[in-house]
Amino acid sequence: MVYLTRVEHFNAAHKLYNPAWSREENELVFGKCANEHCHGHNYELYVTVKGKPDSGTGFVMDVKKLSTLIKEHVTDQLDHRNLNVDVPFMEGKLTSTENLAMAIWQQLAPQLPQSVQLHCIKLYETPRIYVEYFGE
Ligand SMILES: Nc1nc2c(c(=O)[nH]1)N=C([C@H](O)[C@H](O)COP(=O)(O)OP(=O)(O)OP(=O)(O)O)CN2
């Protein structure tokens, strides 16, 4: 099995805010990340698929096609958006890096060719904070 990774990026705004809680509770739990006017991140997205290289191309899959799928189904919907209000696939979800990584998996997995499997969504929220999701 060979693992192939494509890196993409997007910029987005969000706030960490649980609507079931009061503003005070949100500020207690999430601190400055609960600021009602939101804040922004330069997200770095690592998408890893796994499969066997094709005998004709030597590719697990064409990484340019993987990039196009990521852009079409994920990053075009996130880039320069507010994750709390603009993104249908994040509706009703808290916009933590964990939840965003899982939602990206749900968006992308059904779009991949049958010859590969999605292995990992690795999402950097900042250079010091990242999540890895393996689909379970
Ligand atoms: N488990 C999680 N914890 C936190 C998340 C998250 O998604 N999952 N997110 C945040 C905030 O979104 C916050 O904005 C993080 O940014 P920041 O404080 O700037 O992060 P850094 O630690 O990289 O910055 P420093 O300047 O080093 O503090 C918080 N927690």
The ligand as an ORCA input file, in Angstrom:
! r2SCAN-3c Opt
* xyz 0 1
  N      -9.022     21.115     20.921
  C      -9.075     22.357     20.370
  N      -8.696     23.403     21.095
  C      -8.737     24.643     20.546
  C      -9.152     24.828     19.229
  C      -9.575     23.695     18.485
  O      -9.984     23.782     17.300
  N      -9.502     22.480     19.087
  N      -9.160     26.077     18.689
  C      -8.821     27.138     19.363
  C      -8.959     28.495     18.752
  O      -9.600     28.443     17.490
  C      -7.827     29.474     18.773
  O      -8.075     30.510     17.860
  C      -6.450     28.927     18.513
  O      -5.623     29.952     18.065
  P      -4.401     30.565     18.891
  O      -4.749     30.762     20.311
  O      -3.930     31.721     18.094
  O      -3.388     29.337     18.773
  P      -1.872     29.139     19.105
  O      -1.763     28.295     20.329
  O      -1.235     28.557     17.892
  O      -1.331     30.577     19.335
  P      -0.393     31.121     20.506
  O      -0.068     32.491     20.063
  O       0.807     30.201     20.546
  O      -1.194     31.055     21.771
  C      -8.379     27.046     20.760
  N      -8.374     25.716     21.290
*
